Structure formats: structure tokens, C-alpha cells
């Protein structure tokens, strides 16, 4: 199987840990690294998984420019059910446009949401929710806030505590077929081992065992208790 990592040299926060964890979980996979000036591997091939993670706002705009010629191909792969994961600020690339002061930055337009970027006001949040019957959690830190249209119904998971796409909105991220876009920063996959085990088993077509799986599950339960503690403010 082949995994394409887009713009690894741009990664921020703990999102590089997502890449490292994927590689450790799928040690037999062939990894294709795409730099900003490269033609994406997915343009002429069909990888089993495409990943892009957190990046600065300047690099976000470079990524939009680099991917724009391939937006139809990316949409084709989404419709075919290729597994794709965008995390943190890379999610903005999938929307219609970003408003940054008096600038309007056109994005790939694959999902029906817009982003307002305020560089003097960082949006930090903790999020607890449910997906496929189990609980998800994580942290956010971003200058842009996504607002879906009233017609948009392609969300990733339901929020039970904390902030979704924006404060008081109880949906987090976007999902269509096997594309998942979540604003949770890294190490998202390590924080959510139940999701990661299920997701990567689907990607690989066989049940996988996570590295140090028992310890990962114990840490997950402990962190989950912290997120659910009513005495801890998470919004």
C-alpha cells in the first residue's frame, strides 16, 4: 500500500507525530513525500491514504496554490472513496475561501464552508465528542474559524463538551466518504486510539495492532476522564 504525505516540511504543532504514528502502525507501507514544488503523487496514481497536517497561514496559501490545479483530481479520489485525512489548519484548504482582513483567498471549494482569519485573535479550544459510538477528544489552536453553510451536513463528529467548528457549534470537522478533515491538532491519532485502530484497519484492509496498544488505551481513558471532569473548564 502507498501513503502520500503532503508538505511534511510545513507541519506544525504535534502533527508530525501523526505521520510518525501512521508509519509505525503501517510499517510495510510505501511512503511518498510530496514537497511544495512537486507534482502530487495522487495526480497520476491512486494512493491508499493521503495526509496533510497543520501549517502556518503563509504556507496554507502556498498549499492552496500548489493543489489548485489538482482539485478536480482530489475530488475524484474523494468520490472514489480513497482514504484522506486533513488535520488542523490544513482543513481550511478544502473550503470555499478565506477572509483575511480585506483579502479574499480562494480555496479548493470541495466543501461548503468559509473561513474568517483573525491573526490577532487565536482560537484555542478543547473538544470532546462522539463518533461511531465511541468518544473523541483533542485540542485546537488556530487563527481561522470555519463557518459551514446552512445546507452543509458533512460533519465528522458530534460535540458533547467544548467547542466544535466554532464556539457553541456542536459539530467538529468535515467528512465525505473516506475523507476526514478535523481541526484537532496533533497528536490527534495518538490521543484517539480507538478511532485510529478502526480507521487504519479500514485503510489497510486488515485489523492492525497499535504500537503499545494497552498503554495507548490506558492513556486514552485517563485523558478522557480529564475532559469529562465538570470541575475542569474546557471552553
VEXNU-247324 format. One record per residue (C-alpha): residue in one letter; y, z, x. Coordinates in nm, 2 decimals. Each point is the difference from the previous one (the first is absolute). Layout:
% residues N
  code       Y       Z       X
     A       Y       Z       X
...
% end
This chain:
% residues 235
  code       Y       Z       X
     X    0.00    0.00    0.00
     X    0.36   -0.06    0.11
     X    0.30    0.22   -0.04
     X    0.35   -0.12    0.05
     X    0.27    0.25    0.11
     X    0.35   -0.13   -0.06
     X    0.27    0.11    0.25
     X   -0.17    0.30    0.15
     X    0.29    0.03    0.26
     X    0.24    0.07   -0.29
     X   -0.20    0.30   -0.14
     X    0.18    0.33   -0.07
     X   -0.08    0.35   -0.12
     X   -0.38    0.05    0.02
     X   -0.09   -0.34   -0.12
     X   -0.15   -0.10    0.33
     X   -0.26    0.27   -0.08
     X   -0.10   -0.20   -0.31
     X   -0.08   -0.29    0.23
     X   -0.19    0.22    0.24
     X   -0.20    0.16   -0.28
     X   -0.09   -0.34   -0.15
     X   -0.13   -0.11    0.34
     X   -0.20    0.32    0.04
     X   -0.15   -0.03   -0.35
     X   -0.09   -0.37    0.05
     X   -0.09   -0.02    0.37
     X   -0.18   -0.34   -0.03
     X    0.30   -0.18   -0.16
     X    0.19   -0.26    0.19
     X    0.37    0.10    0.02
     X    0.27   -0.28   -0.01
     X    0.34    0.13    0.11
     X    0.30   -0.21   -0.13
     X    0.33    0.04    0.18
     X    0.33   -0.10   -0.16
     X    0.02   -0.34    0.16
     X   -0.37   -0.09   -0.07
     X   -0.13   -0.20   -0.28
     X   -0.20    0.24   -0.22
     X   -0.37   -0.01    0.03
     X   -0.02   -0.01   -0.38
     X    0.20   -0.32   -0.02
     X   -0.31   -0.20    0.10
     X   -0.28    0.25   -0.04
     X   -0.12    0.26   -0.25
     X   -0.02    0.34    0.16
     X   -0.19    0.28   -0.17
     X    0.30    0.23    0.02
     X    0.37   -0.04    0.08
     X    0.21    0.31    0.09
     X    0.38    0.05    0.05
     X    0.17    0.34    0.04
     X    0.33    0.18    0.03
     X    0.28   -0.17    0.19
     X    0.37    0.04    0.05
     X    0.24   -0.18   -0.23
     X    0.10   -0.25    0.26
     X   -0.37   -0.08    0.07
     X   -0.06   -0.01   -0.37
     X    0.24   -0.29   -0.03
     X   -0.17   -0.17    0.30
     X   -0.33    0.04   -0.17
     X    0.13   -0.16   -0.33
     X    0.13   -0.30    0.20
     X   -0.33   -0.04    0.18
     X   -0.21    0.03   -0.31
     X    0.22   -0.21   -0.23
     X   -0.16   -0.33    0.09
     X   -0.34    0.14   -0.09
     X    0.08    0.18   -0.32
     X   -0.20   -0.25   -0.22
     X   -0.30    0.04    0.23
     X    0.03    0.38   -0.02
     X    0.02   -0.02   -0.38
     X   -0.31   -0.23    0.01
     X   -0.19    0.26    0.19
     X    0.11    0.28   -0.23
     X   -0.13   -0.20   -0.30
     X   -0.33   -0.07    0.19
     X   -0.04    0.38    0.03
     X    0.04    0.03    0.38
     X    0.05    0.37    0.10
     X    0.36    0.06    0.10
     X    0.17    0.33    0.08
     X    0.38    0.04    0.05
     X    0.13    0.35    0.07
     X    0.34    0.17    0.00
     X    0.30   -0.22    0.05
     X   -0.20   -0.32    0.03
     X   -0.05    0.01   -0.37
     X    0.36   -0.11   -0.05
     X   -0.09   -0.34    0.14
     X   -0.21   -0.08   -0.31
     X    0.29    0.05   -0.25
     X    0.26   -0.24   -0.12
     X    0.30    0.11    0.21
     X    0.16    0.29    0.19
     X    0.36    0.10   -0.07
     X    0.17    0.15    0.31
     X    0.37    0.06   -0.07
     X    0.15   -0.34   -0.06
     X   -0.31   -0.18    0.13
     X   -0.29   -0.14   -0.21
     X   -0.31   -0.06    0.20
     X   -0.25   -0.23   -0.17
     X   -0.36    0.12    0.04
     X   -0.34   -0.17   -0.07
     X    0.03    0.05   -0.37
     X   -0.37    0.07   -0.06
     X    0.06    0.31   -0.21
     X    0.26    0.07   -0.27
     X    0.22    0.27    0.16
     X    0.32    0.03    0.20
     X    0.11    0.24    0.27
     X    0.34    0.17    0.06
     X    0.04    0.10    0.36
     X    0.24    0.29    0.08
     X    0.01    0.05    0.38
     X    0.20    0.33   -0.04
     X   -0.25    0.15   -0.25
     X   -0.36    0.03    0.10
     X   -0.25    0.05   -0.28
     X   -0.25    0.27    0.11
     X   -0.27    0.10   -0.24
     X   -0.35    0.14   -0.04
     X   -0.24   -0.15   -0.25
     X   -0.31    0.11   -0.18
     X   -0.19   -0.22   -0.24
     X   -0.32   -0.14   -0.13
     X   -0.19   -0.32    0.07
     X   -0.35   -0.10   -0.12
     X   -0.06    0.36   -0.12
     X    0.09    0.18    0.33
     X    0.32    0.14    0.14
     X    0.23   -0.18    0.25
     X    0.28    0.15    0.20
     X    0.25   -0.08    0.27
     X    0.36    0.00    0.13
     X    0.28   -0.25   -0.02
     X    0.31   -0.06    0.21
     X    0.21   -0.31   -0.07
     X    0.35   -0.13   -0.04
     X   -0.10   -0.26   -0.27
     X   -0.11    0.10   -0.35
     X   -0.20   -0.25   -0.21
     X    0.08   -0.05   -0.37
     X   -0.26   -0.19   -0.20
     X    0.10   -0.22   -0.29
     X   -0.07    0.13   -0.36
     X   -0.28   -0.26   -0.02
     X   -0.17    0.11    0.33
     X   -0.34    0.17   -0.05
     X   -0.17   -0.06    0.33
     X    0.01    0.35    0.14
     X   -0.23    0.17    0.25
     X   -0.05    0.36   -0.13
     X    0.14    0.25   -0.25
     X    0.22    0.28    0.14
     X   -0.07    0.35   -0.12
     X    0.24    0.19    0.22
     X    0.29   -0.10    0.22
     X    0.16   -0.35    0.01
     X   -0.14   -0.34   -0.08
     X    0.19   -0.32    0.09
     X    0.31    0.20   -0.06
     X    0.08    0.36   -0.12
     X   -0.14    0.07   -0.34
     X   -0.19   -0.33   -0.02
     X   -0.37    0.08   -0.03
     X   -0.16   -0.31    0.16
     X   -0.04   -0.05    0.37
     X   -0.04   -0.33    0.18
     X   -0.12   -0.34   -0.13
     X   -0.35   -0.15   -0.04
     X   -0.13   -0.35   -0.09
     X   -0.36   -0.08    0.03
     X   -0.09    0.13    0.35
     X    0.36    0.02    0.13
     X    0.13    0.35    0.03
     X    0.36    0.08    0.09
     X    0.09    0.37    0.04
     X    0.32    0.17    0.13
     X   -0.21    0.29    0.14
     X    0.06    0.01    0.37
     X   -0.27    0.04    0.26
     X   -0.25    0.14    0.05
     X   -0.06   -0.10   -0.36
     X   -0.37   -0.09    0.06
     X   -0.07    0.33    0.18
     X    0.17    0.21   -0.27
     X   -0.21   -0.16   -0.27
     X   -0.37   -0.03    0.12
     X   -0.15   -0.04   -0.34
     X    0.22   -0.31   -0.07
     X   -0.06   -0.13    0.36
     X   -0.37    0.03   -0.02
     X   -0.02   -0.18   -0.33
     X    0.26   -0.26    0.10
     X   -0.15   -0.09    0.34
     X   -0.35   -0.01   -0.15
     X    0.13   -0.26   -0.24
     X    0.17   -0.19    0.28
     X   -0.31   -0.01    0.22
     X   -0.25   -0.04   -0.29
     X   -0.21    0.30    0.11
     X    0.04    0.37   -0.02
     X    0.17    0.14    0.31
     X    0.01    0.35    0.14
     X    0.34    0.12    0.12
     X    0.04    0.14    0.35
     X   -0.03    0.38   -0.02
     X   -0.04   -0.04   -0.38
     X   -0.08    0.36   -0.08
     X    0.31    0.12    0.19
     X    0.21   -0.27   -0.17
     X   -0.11    0.12   -0.34
     X    0.06    0.36    0.09
     X    0.35   -0.08    0.11
     X    0.06   -0.21   -0.31
     X   -0.10    0.30   -0.22
     X    0.23    0.23    0.19
     X    0.30   -0.23   -0.01
     X   -0.07   -0.07   -0.37
     X    0.03    0.37   -0.07
     X    0.34    0.01    0.17
     X    0.12   -0.30   -0.21
     X   -0.12    0.17   -0.32
     X    0.15    0.34    0.09
     X    0.27    0.07   -0.27
     X    0.19    0.22    0.25
     X    0.05   -0.29    0.23
     X    0.29   -0.23   -0.09
     X   -0.11   -0.37    0.07
     X    0.28   -0.19   -0.18
% end
